[in-house]
Amino acid sequence: MPGIHRFSSIMLSLALTAAFTFPAAAEGHSASLTSLAEKPFQLAQARVNDQQQGYSIAPPEGWKKNTASGQELLVYTHTDEEGENAGHMSLTATQDSTAINTLGPLIKAAFDKQGVEWELQDDGLMKVTGQDAYFINGLFNINNTELQVVQYYIQGKPGQIYILTFTVRASAFEDYQEAIEASAASFKLL
């Protein structure tokens, strides 16, 4: 269990690092996302299939692949109409045998220890393409910028947990929610 605490801290740090990719939000900028709301999100036609890491996922249509660093397996971002980064998606994996159904209190405690102002919006157990999963949705205030972070902790092979993280400006969350949920639902083990 100590591994998931440490790893959750790392994942939160990665998610919140996305705050630095939202310079417009940090300046109080609120770009119009009207065109996003007018047309429903679709998933990209081409799935990401990584045999070596054992997963497949369809990112949201229009999101661009970026260079993954550190423990990230993949990173995608979305820009708004004004060219500002508005959405961030990353996937990581950790070797940890913590049971998915016990993650909730552990993740929340790890978030509390980060010293960052955050508020739980929703969390619970679910299935992602047949795999046990835990999701947590929270509002984080970083440098006077409200970000909504949704994480899915998905059971991989025995002793492995995938962590799929989406970070968006809180004011735009409803515009991105469908894309986030559809992309998470597309995750599957290979």
Backbone torsions as a table, in degrees:
resi	resn	phi	psi	omega
1	MET	NA	-30.0	179.2
2	PRO	-58.5	-30.3	-179.0
3	GLY	-61.6	-41.1	-177.7
4	ILE	-70.0	-34.0	175.7
5	HIS	-60.9	-50.2	-179.3
6	ARG	-62.4	-44.6	-176.5
7	PHE	-68.9	-37.1	177.3
8	SER	-62.3	-38.6	177.2
9	SER	-63.0	-42.6	177.6
10	ILE	-62.3	-44.8	-177.7
11	MET	-65.5	-40.4	177.7
12	LEU	-63.9	-41.2	177.5
13	SER	-59.8	-43.1	177.7
14	LEU	-63.0	-43.8	-179.3
15	ALA	-63.0	-42.5	-177.6
16	LEU	-76.6	-23.2	173.4
17	THR	-61.0	-28.2	176.9
18	ALA	-59.3	-23.0	177.9
19	ALA	-57.7	-32.5	-179.7
20	PHE	-76.1	-11.2	175.8
21	THR	-92.0	4.0	179.6
22	PHE	-115.4	62.5	-176.1
23	PRO	-61.1	-33.5	-179.5
24	ALA	-64.5	-39.6	-179.2
25	ALA	-66.5	-38.5	-179.5
26	ALA	-64.3	-25.5	179.8
27	GLU	-93.6	8.5	179.7
28	GLY	81.1	12.1	-179.8
29	HIS	-72.8	136.6	176.6
30	SER	-130.7	84.2	-178.5
31	ALA	-64.2	149.4	178.8
32	SER	-72.2	130.9	176.4
33	LEU	-113.9	24.5	-176.9
34	THR	-54.7	-45.4	-176.7
35	SER	-63.7	-29.0	177.5
36	LEU	-68.9	-41.4	-177.8
37	ALA	-71.3	-29.1	-177.1
38	GLU	-73.4	-31.2	179.1
39	LYS	-117.5	132.6	-178.3
40	PRO	-66.9	148.4	177.5
41	PHE	-70.1	146.1	171.8
42	GLN	-125.1	160.5	176.4
43	LEU	-85.2	152.7	177.8
44	ALA	-59.4	145.3	179.3
45	GLN	-64.0	-39.0	-178.2
46	ALA	-93.8	121.6	176.1
47	ARG	-79.0	155.2	170.3
48	VAL	-90.9	117.5	178.5
49	ASN	-117.2	114.9	179.9
50	ASP	-118.9	95.2	-178.4
51	GLN	-62.2	-39.7	-177.1
52	GLN	-63.7	-41.7	-179.6
53	GLN	-89.8	-10.6	171.5
54	GLY	81.9	29.1	-179.1
55	TYR	-140.5	164.7	173.3
56	SER	-142.7	141.2	179.6
57	ILE	-154.5	150.3	174.5
58	ALA	-108.3	112.2	176.9
59	PRO	-72.4	162.8	176.6
60	PRO	-61.7	144.6	177.2
61	GLU	-58.2	136.4	177.0
62	GLY	88.4	-8.6	176.7
63	TRP	-82.5	142.8	-176.1
64	LYS	-103.8	138.5	178.2
65	LYS	-72.7	134.5	176.6
66	ASN	-118.7	172.8	179.8
67	THR	-75.7	125.3	175.8
68	ALA	-80.0	146.0	179.2
69	SER	-136.1	159.4	178.6
70	GLY	60.4	-123.7	-176.6
71	GLN	-90.9	1.5	-179.5
72	GLU	-72.7	136.8	175.3
73	LEU	-89.8	-34.1	176.1
74	LEU	-155.5	155.2	178.3
75	VAL	-141.0	132.9	173.6
76	TYR	-130.3	147.2	176.2
77	THR	-132.9	158.8	176.7
78	HIS	-127.5	137.8	176.8
79	THR	-107.3	149.8	179.1
80	ASP	-83.7	-175.2	-176.8
81	GLU	-60.7	-23.8	-178.1
82	GLU	-97.2	8.9	176.8
83	GLY	82.7	8.5	179.2
84	GLU	-89.9	143.6	176.3
85	ASN	-62.8	128.6	-176.9
86	ALA	-125.5	-20.7	-179.3
87	GLY	-140.7	144.4	-178.9
88	HIS	-137.3	131.3	179.0
89	MET	-129.1	133.3	175.5
90	SER	-141.1	154.2	177.6
91	LEU	-130.1	133.2	175.7
92	THR	-133.9	169.9	175.4
93	ALA	-139.7	147.3	177.8
94	THR	-135.6	148.6	173.8
95	GLN	-86.7	109.1	-177.2
96	ASP	-157.2	134.6	-177.5
97	SER	-100.6	12.3	177.5
98	THR	-60.8	133.3	178.8
99	ALA	-68.0	134.0	-178.5
100	ILE	-54.1	-40.0	-176.0
101	ASN	-71.1	-2.4	177.2
102	THR	-110.8	2.1	-173.7
103	LEU	-70.6	-34.7	-173.5
104	GLY	-45.6	-62.0	-178.9
105	PRO	-61.3	-33.9	-179.8
106	LEU	-67.7	-43.0	-179.2
107	ILE	-66.9	-45.8	179.9
108	LYS	-60.1	-41.9	178.7
109	ALA	-64.0	-39.9	178.2
110	ALA	-64.6	-40.8	177.9
111	PHE	-63.6	-42.5	-179.9
112	ASP	-60.0	-34.9	-177.6
113	LYS	-75.9	-9.1	-178.0
114	GLN	-73.1	-16.5	-179.0
115	GLY	73.2	23.1	180.0
116	VAL	-113.5	138.3	177.8
117	GLU	-68.7	122.6	178.6
118	TRP	-147.1	156.7	-179.3
119	GLU	-137.4	125.3	178.7
120	LEU	-66.7	129.3	175.7
121	GLN	-100.0	-40.3	-177.3
122	ASP	-169.4	152.8	173.1
123	ASP	-163.0	164.0	177.9
124	GLY	165.4	176.1	177.5
125	LEU	-91.1	149.7	179.7
126	MET	-158.3	-179.6	172.9
127	LYS	-116.6	138.0	173.3
128	VAL	-121.2	108.6	-175.7
129	THR	45.7	48.0	176.1
130	GLY	85.4	-9.3	-179.3
131	GLN	-93.3	140.3	174.1
132	ASP	-61.8	140.5	-179.1
133	ALA	-150.0	156.2	172.9
134	TYR	-124.5	134.6	176.3
135	PHE	-120.1	150.8	175.2
136	ILE	-139.8	135.7	-178.5
137	ASN	-125.8	119.1	-177.8
138	GLY	-138.8	154.2	173.0
139	LEU	-96.0	131.5	179.7
140	PHE	-123.7	136.6	177.5
141	ASN	-107.0	109.8	-178.5
142	ILE	-122.1	120.2	179.3
143	ASN	49.5	46.7	179.8
144	ASN	62.3	24.1	176.1
145	THR	-118.6	125.6	177.0
146	GLU	-88.8	121.9	177.8
147	LEU	-117.5	143.5	174.1
148	GLN	-105.3	125.1	-178.8
149	VAL	-118.2	125.1	176.2
150	VAL	-118.0	124.5	178.8
151	GLN	-121.3	140.3	174.6
152	TYR	-117.7	120.6	175.5
153	TYR	-100.2	109.4	-170.6
154	ILE	-113.1	128.7	178.8
155	GLN	-63.9	125.7	175.1
156	GLY	-98.9	-142.0	174.5
157	LYS	-67.1	165.2	-179.7
158	PRO	-50.2	129.6	179.5
159	GLY	80.2	14.9	-178.0
160	GLN	-132.4	137.6	176.2
161	ILE	-129.7	128.3	172.6
162	TYR	-91.7	142.2	177.6
163	ILE	-123.8	113.4	179.5
164	LEU	-103.5	120.4	-174.1
165	THR	-121.1	131.6	173.9
166	PHE	-120.3	132.8	177.3
167	THR	-127.7	126.4	177.2
168	VAL	-139.9	160.9	173.1
169	ARG	-60.7	134.9	-177.5
170	ALA	-57.9	-36.1	-178.5
171	SER	-66.8	-17.0	-178.7
172	ALA	-109.5	5.5	-173.5
173	PHE	-56.5	-45.3	-178.8
174	GLU	-59.1	-33.7	178.2
175	ASP	-68.2	-28.0	-176.8
176	TYR	-101.2	-12.9	-172.5
177	GLN	-56.2	-44.3	-179.8
178	GLU	-61.8	-42.3	179.4
179	ALA	-64.5	-41.8	179.9
180	ILE	-62.1	-49.6	-177.2
181	GLU	-66.5	-39.6	-179.8
182	ALA	-67.3	-41.4	179.7
183	SER	-66.0	-44.2	178.0
184	ALA	-60.6	-40.9	-179.7
185	ALA	-66.9	-19.9	-179.6
186	SER	-83.0	-11.5	-177.8
187	PHE	-63.1	135.2	172.9
188	LYS	-149.8	154.6	176.9
189	LEU	-81.2	146.5	175.9
190	LEU	-104.4	NA	NA
